Structure formats: structure tokens, C-alpha cells
């Protein structure tokens, strides 16, 4: 608990108290709830280096809000979405979160974007008793919580964790392809560290040494030194803790050197933009994934209808990021409906921890939380780019 909350006992009137083991207490805000409206917030990268994630994620969230409100809202209450641009800058994420908590009075932060930005801002939420739900990062700090720190109970994640998904995909690749000299190139931040941890833990479990470990600064565009080092070290499998531009850059550099090596990306590489923008340079890339990417010409039923509606609304094709943003809001709505009428923070927390299962329309692993587990799933797929499309190679992987 921050000093400001210790000093302001009057703030307790806006918060509900919940008992955890050893009498620890979690404050949950009731701000942002009225008889007609529920205010939720999010910060996305709309102008920075990963706006190709932030823009479609925010579009997916807007689409979900419009659909939910058009069908009557949540127990009669409409959702109001406050969207702020972080530019993938931790300082801007902090300022955006302060604004949403102090001025906009959000009830929950839903689907905030990025490992470094979410990490920088999350204590602002916890001090205010605001739930941090389904962030657009699978770093471990977003779902692991210490009972001795009761405010950490406010965080929930429904994405595949980077450590576990990297381990599962790497294990599959090592066993299926008999690689002997795996290596990794990762982003030098919280996201990249999680991918590195998964890589290291799985190799340790398999008693295989890493042939090479190299990193790059977030926002870098030249990967010639890293690729040359891995080639020199004799790597036969390269794990990429990269995002879109960096994935294409690293694989393009390998092609330029005439280096025919297998690449395996962490989950953020498993997006439509990689084959669309990377073209021949990324053909053959493998990646860890949570669900099959739908294509409009092969999709069926509700998914086909959803793809058409998204294109009509935003004038562009839906992608993985749009699905993730859409699911963040629909998952929130599912548990808010479960919480019942006269919504409170305590009721929402109880609903999230109830063990009730949420299933989306995209055949993702089910979302289930409990009082001791705030991570929805660790079931991983491996997909590969073949002829410019992502194709499912293996499902239901665990390390």
C-alpha cells in the first residue's frame, strides 16, 4: 500500500476489502460504476514502434464495446472505453494510467499494451485498487502474485506466458527436428528477458548448452552484428524474442548472408504482418501461438461473420492483434455479467476467481481463473509460414 493511501483513511469508503490467507486484504475500487455505465481504460501504442499492434488491438476493443452496448450492455450498463496512446514509452504509460485513475475514474484497466509499459504503470493501478486485466504482454509479472502483497491479487492474464510458450515450442522443435546448437536473439527488456528465461530453462531441462545468446535494444533496426555472431557460432536453430519489424530484419539479414538456418519466434511474431511485410524473407518461420489465425476465404460461421464485420467497420482486414483486443473486452464483459447486477469491485474479483470458463469464438484455449491462479492457460501451438500463410503444425503443447 502506498503512503498516500495509508494517510488517506477516507479513501477506504470507495473501496471494498477482501480477506486473503493470513488475513491479508485487497482493496478493490468501485470507481467508474454508475447505474448506466462502466468505465474501463486502456493504453496502447498508437504512434510508436509497435503501433502495428496497438492500432488493431484498439480497433478490436472498440468493436467489442460497440457490440456489447448494442446488445444491452452488461446487466443494463453500457461500457465506456477510455483509450490513451503510450507510444510504447513507459513514462507515457505512467502518465496515461495516472490520468485514467485520477481523472477518468476507471473501474478496470483492460488490455494495456507492452511489457515495459505495463510494468512501469501497474503499481499506480494497484495502489488505487484498479484491476489490471488481460494485458497485451505475457510476461510473468502480469499474473504471478505474492500473497504477502495483497494488491497484486488485482492482476489477471489470458495470454500465453512467454516463458512457458517458449519452452513448449522449443521442446517440440528440438525433439521433432533434432537440433544440436540452438541459440537466441532477444529484445533487451522485460519481454525479451522472459523469452530468454524460457529458452534457458528448457535447454537446462534437456541438458543442451546454448550455442549463442545475443540481444538488441528495443527500437533497433540493424541486426547484422547479432546475425553474424550467431552464424559464426554455428547455430542450427535461432529462437527470436522479437516483435514484427525485428523478426523481418533478422531473417532478412540471414538471407542476405546466405545463411539457411531455422527460426522459431516467440508468440508476438505470430501475426499476419510478418508474412505480409516480410514476404520471401520470412518463409518457413516457425512460431509459438495460442490459436489458429483465421483467413477470410477459409473461415466459417461466427468467425467468418466477425472478419466481415471488422472489415466493414475499419476498412481493413482483421488480424491477430484485433482478435486479442476484441477478446480482452469480451472476456471482461463475461466476468462482469457473472458478477451480477449492482456491480462492485469485490463482486468482479469474486467472479474472476470463480473458476467459470470463458470460451471465445476463435477456438482459443479456455479462460479459467481461480483464487490461486490468475493465468488462463499455458497450452501452446506451433505454426509455420508456408506460401505466405500461417499453418498449424502442432497443437496442445506443454513443456
N, C-alpha and C positions, 0 to 999 in steps of 0.2 A: 504494500500500500504506500502511495506517495505521501510526502509530508503535508501536501496541500489537503489531502483527504483526511488525514489524521487531525488536522487543525479544524476542518470544517465539519463538525458533527451534524450540522443541519442538512448536509448532503445525504445523510442516511435516509431521510424521508423520501427521497426519489429512488431509493434502491431497495431491492429485496435481498434478504440474507438466506443463504443455504448452507446446511451443515455438510461438511466432508468428514472423512475419517479423522480421528484425533481432534475433533471439534473445530477444524479449520473452517473458515467461512468465505464464501464467494459472493461478492457484490454483483448484482445484475441490474442494469439500468432499466427504467420504464420510460425514458425519454423517447420521443418520436412516435408515440402511440396516441391516437385520438379515437373518437367514435367513428370517424370516417376514413382515417388514413394511417398508414405505417410508413415511416421514413427510413429508408436504407441508403447507405453510402457506398461508394467505391472509388478507388483511384487507379487509373490506367495510364499507360504510356500512349498518348495521342500525338506526340510530336517528336519523340526521341528515337533512340536506336532500335527499339523493338515495337514501334508503332504498328508494324505488320501483325503484331499480336494484339496490342491494345485496342486498335480501332474495331476489328471484327469481334473481339470479346465484348466491347461495349455495345456493339450492334446487337449481338445475341442477347445481352441483358435487356436492352430496350425492347426487343421483340417479345421476350418473355413477360416483361412488365405489361406491355400492351395487351397480350393475350389474356393474362390473368385478370387484369382490370376489366376487360371487355366481357369476361365470363362471370363477373360479380365480385371480383377481388378475393380477399382472404376473410372469410366469415363476415362479408359485407364491407370490409375496409379495403380501399384502394391502396396500391403501393406507389409511393413517390420515391424515385431514384435520384440521388444526388451524385453526379459524376464529375470528378476532378482529374485534371491532367498532371501526372507526376513527371513526365518526360523521362521516366526510368532513372530519376535522380532522388536518392534517399532524402536529401534536405527538402525537396519539394513535396515528397510524400509525407514527411512530418508536418509541414505547414498545411497541406491539404487535409490531413487527418485532424489536426487541431481545429481547423475551420469547421469540419463536418461535425465534430463532437461539441464544440463550444457554441457555434452559431446556428448550424442546421439541426442540431439535436438529434442525430441519427440514432435509431434503435439498434442497428447492427451494421457492421462493415461486411459487405458481401463481395467475394471475388476480387479483392485487391491484387494488383499486378506486381510480380517480381520478387525474387528472394531478398536482394539488398534493400529494396524499398519497403517491403512488408516488415522485415526485421527492424528497420530503423523506426518505424511508426507504431509498432504493435503495443508498446507499453503505454502509449497515450490512450489507447482503447481500453486496456486492462484497468488502468487507474480510474477510468470513468465508468467501468462496468459494462462496456460495449462489447458484444460478441464479435469475434473475428471468424467469419465463416467462409470456408471453401476458397482460400486464396489461390491465385494463379502462380503458385510455386509449390513444389512438392518437397521442399527442404524439411528436415526433421523437426526444426524448432517450431513449425506450424501445427504440429499435432502431439508431440511429446510434452507431458506436463508433470511437474513435481507437486505432489500433494502438500508439500510444505509451503508452496507458493500458490495459494488458492485462486488467485486471479487468472492463473494460466489455464484454469478449467474452461475459460471462455473461448478457447481456440479449437476449431474443428477443420479437418481437411478431407476432401473427397477425391483428390488426385492421387495417382500412383506416386509413392515416395521415390525420390531419385536413388537413394541408397539401395533399396530393395529391388526396384525395377532394373537398375543397372546390374545388380548381382544376378537376377534371374535371367536376363538376356545374355549376359556374358557367359554364364554357366552353360546355357543352351548352345551358344556359338562354339565354345571351347570343346564341348563334348561332341557336337554334330560335325564339326569341321576339323577337329584335331589340330588346332593352332598350338604352336610351341613358344612363340615370342610375342605375347600381347603387349601393347603399350597404350598410352593415353595422352590426349591433348585436351586441357580443360580451361575453362574461364576462371580467372583469378578472383573469385568472390564466393559467397555462401553457396550459390548454386553449383559452381564448379567443384567446390570442396566436397559437397555431398556426392557428386558423381565419382570423384576421386576416391572417396571413402568406400563406395560400393565396389569399385574396381579393385581396390586394395584388399578389402575384406574377402571378396570372392577368390582372388588369386591365393591369398593366405590359406583359405579353406581347401583349395585344390593343390596347395603346395607347389605353386608355379610362380617363379620370380617375374617381376615386370621387366620387360626389355628396355623400356624408356618411359619417362614421365616428364611432360613438358606443359607449360601453361602460357596464357596470354592475358593481357589486361583487357577488361571489359571495354568494348568500343574499338578494339584494334581491327585493322583491315589487312595487314601484311602478315602472313603466316609462313613465309619462306624459310625462316630460320628454324621454326619448330618442325616443319615437314622435312627439311634437310636432315635435322638431327635424328628424327625417327627412322628415316630411310637408312642413314648411316648406322644406326643401332640394329638394323636387321629385323625390324618389326614385321610380323605377318598378319597382325590384326590391330587396327587402330580404333580405340574407343574415343568417341567425341563427346566431351562435356561442353557442347557449343549450342548456339541458337541458329537462326536461319542463315544470316549472312556469313557467319564464321564457318558453318558447315560447308557451304558452297565454296568459300575461299580456300579452305584446307584441301578439299577434294580437287579443286581446280589446280592448285599448286602441285599436288601429287601427279595429276595427269600431265602437267607441264614438264615434270621431271621424268616422265615415262615410268613412274613407279606404280606397278599393278599390285595394290595391297587392298585387303578387305577392310571396310569401315563399318563400325557399329555405333549409331548415335543414341544418346540418351533421349528421353521422351520429348523434349522440346524440338528435336529435329524432325519429329514425325508429323509434319504439317504439309499441306498442299503446295505451299510456296517453294519448298525445297526442290521438288522435281520441275515445277513450273518455271522457276527462275534459273535453276542450276542446269537443267536440260541434260545433255550427254555427260557432263562432268560428274553428276551425282548418280548416274545409272548404276544399279547394283548395291546402293547403300542399304544397310540393314538398320533397324531402329527398334528400341523398346516402345511399346504402345499400350493403351488401355482399351481401345475399341477400334473396330474397322472403320476407316474413313469412307463415308458414303459418296458415291458419284451419281449425279442426277440421271444419267442414262441407264443405270443398273439398279438404283434404289427402288424400294417398293413401299406401299402402304403409307403409314404416317410419316415415315422418313422422307419419302418422295414428295409428299404434300408439304412438309416443313421446308425442304430445299426450295420448292417453287415459291412459297410464301416469303421466304427470306430474300430471294432474288427480286421479287416484286416490290418488297419494302425498301431494299437498299440498292437495287440496280447492279448487283454483283453476285457472284456465286458464293454460297456459304462455304466455310472451311472448318477445320478442326477447332480453331480458336473461337469461332462463333458458336459452335456446339458447346464448348466448355463454358462460355459466358452464359448461354441460354440455360444450361444445366445448373449453374450456380444459383440463379434466381428461382428456377422451378423447384430445386431442392429446398431452398429457403421456404418457399410457399407451401411445400408439402408438410414440413415440420411445423410451420406457423399454423396451418389448418389443424394439424393434430393437437396443437396446444389449446384449441377451442376458443370460444368467444371470450371477450374481456381479456385479451392478450396481455401478459406481463412478461418481463424478462425471466422470471422464475419459471413460468409455465413453458416458455420457449426452451429454456435449458433442460427442463424435465422431458420435453418432447424429443429433443435431440438425443438425449441419453436413454430413451425408452427401449431401444432395440427394434423399433419399427423400421421396416425395409422400404427404401425408395428405389423404384426401377424407372429409368428413363426410356425414351423411345428408340435409343440408338444401340441398345444391347450392350451397354457398359456393364461392368461388374456391379452388383447391388450395393447401395449405400446403406450401411448399418453402423450405428454408433452405440456405445454403452457408457456407463459411468467411469469405466477404467480404460476405454479405448476410443479415442477421438480421431482415428484414422479409418476411412471407409473400407479400403481394400488394398491388397498387395498382389492381386492376380495380374500377371503381365502377359502381353503378346509380343511376338517379334514379327515385324513386317519388313518387306523389301521393295525397293523401287524397281519395277520391271516395265519396260516400254513406257516410261514416264508416269506410271501409276503405282500407288502403294498397294501391295498384295500381301495378304495374311500368309505367313509361313508357319507359325506355331502359336497355339493358344494355351491358356491355363497354365502358365509357367510360374513356378515358385523356386526360390533359391534353396 
